[in-house]
Structures are given as C-alpha cells and as structure tokens.
Amino acid sequence: MSRRSTIPIPTLEDKRKRAKGHVFLVAVKQRREDLRVYAVQASSQDDALAIVAAASAEGAAVEAAGRLSKKLARPLKLQPEVPRPI
C-alpha cells in the first residue's frame, strides 16, 4: 500500500484571505513644503492613497507615484498599512 500525503488544496476563497499586499509609492505635496514620498504596503492602490491621505495634514495633495518591487521593498521592513517616508 502506498501512502498518500493529505495536502490541502487551497481554494479561491483561501487565496483571497491570504492576498499579499503590494508596495505602493504615494507622493504628498503640501503648500510651501517639499514633495514627500511614502511607501505603503496595501492590497490596492486606492487603499494606499486612503492610508496616506488619512495620515497627512488636511489640504495635502496625495497622488500615486508608482510601485516598488519585492526586492527593493524587503529591506524597508514595511508593516501592512503603515506609511513609511522614503
């Protein structure tokens, strides 16, 4: 008799629960201040913009500036949904 391992096959719902965030770059411009860029680990670009907008001062212009690769983001040791200035 052969032994078969019982490895659970992940379902689509399991994959959604474990969806890894991507690292987005978000630019913030305030009046009379330099442009600041934040790296944010979030599930979508809209979520990243909302996180940085909530952490920024009122009246700041927030816009998407791009994404970071996993290789470049790993040394930053980002926490999910916590903006980090770069």
Z-matrix of the N, CA and C atoms (Angstrom, degrees):
N
C 1 1.446
C 2 1.521 1 109.92
N 3 1.270 2 114.49 1 137.00
C 4 1.459 3 118.55 2 178.31
C 5 1.526 4 109.06 3 -98.51
N 6 1.279 5 113.74 4 146.91
C 7 1.461 6 119.37 5 178.91
C 8 1.522 7 108.69 6 -98.00
N 9 1.264 8 114.63 7 129.96
C 10 1.462 9 119.47 8 175.90
C 11 1.514 10 108.23 9 -106.79
N 12 1.304 11 114.25 10 136.52
C 13 1.459 12 117.09 11 177.22
C 14 1.520 13 109.27 12 -77.90
N 15 1.279 14 114.63 13 147.62
C 16 1.455 15 119.63 14 -179.16
C 17 1.529 16 108.79 15 -104.20
N 18 1.297 17 115.45 16 77.20
C 19 1.456 18 120.87 17 178.22
C 20 1.523 19 107.44 18 -89.15
N 21 1.323 20 116.41 19 123.22
C 22 1.462 21 118.09 20 -179.18
C 23 1.526 22 110.72 21 -68.69
N 24 1.307 23 115.73 22 136.86
C 25 1.459 24 121.19 23 178.30
C 26 1.522 25 107.71 24 -89.82
N 27 1.349 26 117.37 25 122.50
C 28 1.464 27 119.00 26 -178.15
C 29 1.521 28 111.50 27 -68.16
N 30 1.315 29 114.76 28 136.46
C 31 1.456 30 120.67 29 177.59
C 32 1.524 31 109.24 30 -90.69
N 33 1.304 32 116.48 31 171.29
C 34 1.455 33 121.19 32 179.43
C 35 1.523 34 110.95 33 -62.29
N 36 1.318 35 116.78 34 -36.45
C 37 1.461 36 120.69 35 178.77
C 38 1.521 37 111.09 36 -65.62
N 39 1.337 38 118.12 37 -38.49
C 40 1.455 39 121.63 38 177.20
C 41 1.527 40 110.71 39 -63.23
N 42 1.315 41 116.20 40 -39.86
C 43 1.459 42 120.12 41 179.82
C 44 1.517 43 111.45 42 -65.86
N 45 1.307 44 117.32 43 -35.81
C 46 1.464 45 120.23 44 178.29
C 47 1.520 46 111.14 45 -67.04
N 48 1.325 47 116.66 46 -38.36
C 49 1.459 48 120.47 47 179.64
C 50 1.522 49 111.17 48 -65.60
N 51 1.336 50 116.25 49 -34.57
C 52 1.453 51 120.56 50 -177.63
C 53 1.522 52 112.51 51 -96.52
N 54 1.302 53 118.10 52 18.49
C 55 1.463 54 120.39 53 -176.67
C 56 1.520 55 109.79 54 -58.51
N 57 1.311 56 114.65 55 122.36
C 58 1.455 57 119.79 56 -179.64
C 59 1.517 58 109.07 57 -80.96
N 60 1.303 59 114.75 58 146.17
C 61 1.447 60 119.16 59 178.69
C 62 1.514 61 110.99 60 -82.05
N 63 1.286 62 114.27 61 155.58
C 64 1.448 63 121.16 62 174.63
C 65 1.521 64 107.42 63 -100.85
N 66 1.313 65 116.77 64 162.28
C 67 1.454 66 120.39 65 179.43
C 68 1.527 67 108.08 66 -101.56
N 69 1.316 68 114.92 67 116.75
C 70 1.451 69 122.13 68 -178.73
C 71 1.516 70 110.16 69 -106.89
N 72 1.323 71 115.86 70 146.65
C 73 1.457 72 122.04 71 173.72
C 74 1.518 73 107.72 72 -101.06
N 75 1.328 74 116.05 73 130.45
C 76 1.455 75 121.47 74 -178.05
C 77 1.531 76 108.13 75 -127.10
N 78 1.336 77 115.93 76 126.40
C 79 1.464 78 121.72 77 179.36
C 80 1.520 79 109.63 78 -95.05
N 81 1.341 80 115.61 79 137.56
C 82 1.465 81 121.57 80 179.26
C 83 1.524 82 107.82 81 -125.18
N 84 1.319 83 115.83 82 125.34
C 85 1.469 84 121.00 83 178.68
C 86 1.513 85 108.46 84 -121.34
N 87 1.334 86 114.13 85 122.14
C 88 1.452 87 120.18 86 174.97
C 89 1.518 88 108.31 87 -112.38
N 90 1.264 89 114.99 88 155.59
C 91 1.463 90 120.49 89 -179.54
C 92 1.525 91 110.57 90 -60.20
N 93 1.325 92 116.24 91 131.26
C 94 1.470 93 124.31 92 177.25
C 95 1.522 94 113.64 93 63.13
N 96 1.299 95 117.98 94 23.13
C 97 1.462 96 121.55 95 176.01
C 98 1.516 97 108.85 96 -130.58
N 99 1.322 98 115.76 97 160.60
C 100 1.455 99 120.68 98 177.73
C 101 1.524 100 110.43 99 -70.77
N 102 1.317 101 114.53 100 158.91
C 103 1.461 102 121.14 101 175.86
C 104 1.527 103 108.85 102 -68.76
N 105 1.312 104 116.64 103 131.37
C 106 1.463 105 121.51 104 177.02
C 107 1.520 106 108.67 105 -114.58
N 108 1.327 107 115.85 106 141.86
C 109 1.460 108 121.15 107 179.73
C 110 1.519 109 108.24 108 -120.88
N 111 1.323 110 115.31 109 132.59
C 112 1.459 111 122.28 110 -179.87
C 113 1.524 112 109.46 111 -117.21
N 114 1.323 113 115.45 112 146.55
C 115 1.462 114 122.34 113 171.53
C 116 1.525 115 106.68 114 -104.34
N 117 1.331 116 116.24 115 130.95
C 118 1.462 117 121.48 116 -177.30
C 119 1.515 118 108.96 117 -134.84
N 120 1.322 119 116.62 118 129.89
C 121 1.461 120 121.01 119 173.90
C 122 1.521 121 107.33 120 -91.22
N 123 1.333 122 115.27 121 114.17
C 124 1.467 123 120.97 122 -177.54
C 125 1.525 124 109.21 123 -146.25
N 126 1.310 125 115.68 124 166.98
C 127 1.460 126 119.91 125 -178.21
C 128 1.522 127 112.63 126 -79.66
N 129 1.343 128 117.86 127 -24.35
C 130 1.457 129 120.55 128 178.22
C 131 1.530 130 109.80 129 -146.89
N 132 1.306 131 114.89 130 164.61
C 133 1.454 132 120.21 131 -179.57
C 134 1.533 133 110.60 132 -66.39
N 135 1.310 134 116.97 133 -37.92
C 136 1.466 135 120.51 134 178.43
C 137 1.521 136 111.41 135 -63.14
N 138 1.327 137 117.12 136 -39.00
C 139 1.464 138 120.77 137 177.23
C 140 1.530 139 110.41 138 -64.37
N 141 1.330 140 116.91 139 -41.99
C 142 1.466 141 121.05 140 179.46
C 143 1.530 142 110.75 141 -62.64
N 144 1.324 143 117.06 142 -42.44
C 145 1.468 144 120.48 143 178.29
C 146 1.524 145 111.29 144 -63.56
N 147 1.322 146 116.91 145 -40.67
C 148 1.461 147 120.93 146 179.49
C 149 1.526 148 111.61 147 -66.47
N 150 1.324 149 117.26 148 -38.52
C 151 1.471 150 121.33 149 179.91
C 152 1.522 151 110.48 150 -64.30
N 153 1.325 152 116.52 151 -46.60
C 154 1.467 153 119.98 152 -179.03
C 155 1.523 154 110.72 153 -69.74
N 156 1.325 155 117.77 154 -38.25
C 157 1.467 156 120.58 155 178.39
C 158 1.527 157 110.74 156 -62.15
N 159 1.321 158 117.32 157 -38.25
C 160 1.464 159 120.71 158 178.98
C 161 1.522 160 111.70 159 -68.57
N 162 1.334 161 116.79 160 -31.33
C 163 1.463 162 120.65 161 -178.76
C 164 1.527 163 112.66 162 -86.42
N 165 1.328 164 117.47 163 -14.20
C 166 1.458 165 121.62 164 -177.76
C 167 1.524 166 110.57 165 -89.79
N 168 1.332 167 113.94 166 165.56
C 169 1.456 168 119.86 167 178.07
C 170 1.530 169 110.39 168 -70.09
N 171 1.303 170 115.20 169 158.40
C 172 1.456 171 120.42 170 179.45
C 173 1.526 172 109.23 171 -66.20
N 174 1.299 173 116.05 172 137.52
C 175 1.462 174 120.72 173 179.24
C 176 1.513 175 114.30 174 90.20
N 177 1.314 176 117.95 175 2.66
C 178 1.462 177 121.45 176 179.13
C 179 1.524 178 109.34 177 -81.47
N 180 1.335 179 115.51 178 139.97
C 181 1.463 180 120.87 179 177.19
C 182 1.522 181 108.35 180 -87.51
N 183 1.318 182 116.44 181 123.42
C 184 1.463 183 122.38 182 -177.40
C 185 1.522 184 108.17 183 -116.61
N 186 1.349 185 115.99 184 130.22
C 187 1.461 186 119.30 185 177.87
C 188 1.522 187 110.22 186 -147.86
N 189 1.317 188 114.90 187 155.37
C 190 1.461 189 121.35 188 -179.64
C 191 1.526 190 109.29 189 -71.44
N 192 1.329 191 116.02 190 140.13
C 193 1.468 192 120.64 191 -179.38
C 194 1.518 193 112.06 192 -121.94
N 195 1.328 194 118.97 193 -5.33
C 196 1.459 195 120.89 194 178.31
C 197 1.508 196 112.44 195 138.55
N 198 1.343 197 114.61 196 -161.81
C 199 1.465 198 121.53 197 179.22
C 200 1.508 199 109.43 198 -135.71
N 201 1.310 200 115.83 199 157.24
C 202 1.462 201 122.30 200 174.93
C 203 1.513 202 109.22 201 -106.92
N 204 1.322 203 116.04 202 144.73
C 205 1.459 204 119.69 203 174.94
C 206 1.525 205 108.80 204 -73.98
N 207 1.316 206 115.53 205 162.43
C 208 1.471 207 120.15 206 178.23
C 209 1.518 208 110.87 207 -61.21
N 210 1.320 209 116.20 208 -36.02
C 211 1.463 210 120.88 209 -178.59
C 212 1.526 211 111.39 210 -63.98
N 213 1.327 212 117.29 211 -39.93
C 214 1.458 213 120.82 212 179.16
C 215 1.524 214 112.89 213 -80.22
N 216 1.317 215 116.98 214 -28.26
C 217 1.461 216 120.83 215 -177.27
C 218 1.523 217 113.04 216 -80.86
N 219 1.317 218 117.35 217 -28.16
C 220 1.468 219 121.18 218 -175.87
C 221 1.536 220 112.95 219 -56.58
N 222 1.348 221 120.38 220 -45.53
C 223 1.474 222 119.05 221 -179.44
C 224 1.531 223 113.89 222 -66.18
N 225 1.326 224 117.69 223 -18.79
C 226 1.463 225 120.41 224 179.14
C 227 1.523 226 112.69 225 -74.08
N 228 1.345 227 116.82 226 -19.75
C 229 1.465 228 122.91 227 179.93
C 230 1.527 229 111.27 228 50.55
N 231 1.318 230 115.35 229 56.30
C 232 1.456 231 121.54 230 -177.61
C 233 1.518 232 111.73 231 -74.24
N 234 1.311 233 115.37 232 144.24
C 235 1.456 234 122.27 233 172.48
C 236 1.528 235 107.05 234 -95.37
N 237 1.319 236 118.61 235 144.05
C 238 1.466 237 120.10 236 179.17
C 239 1.523 238 112.07 237 -57.34
N 240 1.326 239 114.94 238 132.48
C 241 1.464 240 123.66 239 175.00
C 242 1.522 241 114.42 240 63.07
N 243 1.335 242 117.43 241 25.24
C 244 1.466 243 121.40 242 175.65
C 245 1.532 244 107.39 243 -119.15
N 246 1.348 245 117.86 244 113.29
C 247 1.460 246 119.05 245 -179.38
C 248 1.516 247 111.95 246 -70.01
N 249 1.329 248 115.25 247 139.92
C 250 1.466 249 120.57 248 -179.94
C 251 1.525 250 108.73 249 -129.59
N 252 1.326 251 117.57 250 122.93
C 253 1.465 252 119.45 251 -179.93
C 254 1.540 253 110.21 252 -67.98
N 255 1.326 254 114.56 253 140.12
C 256 1.472 255 118.88 254 176.74
C 257 1.515 256 109.41 255 -126.94
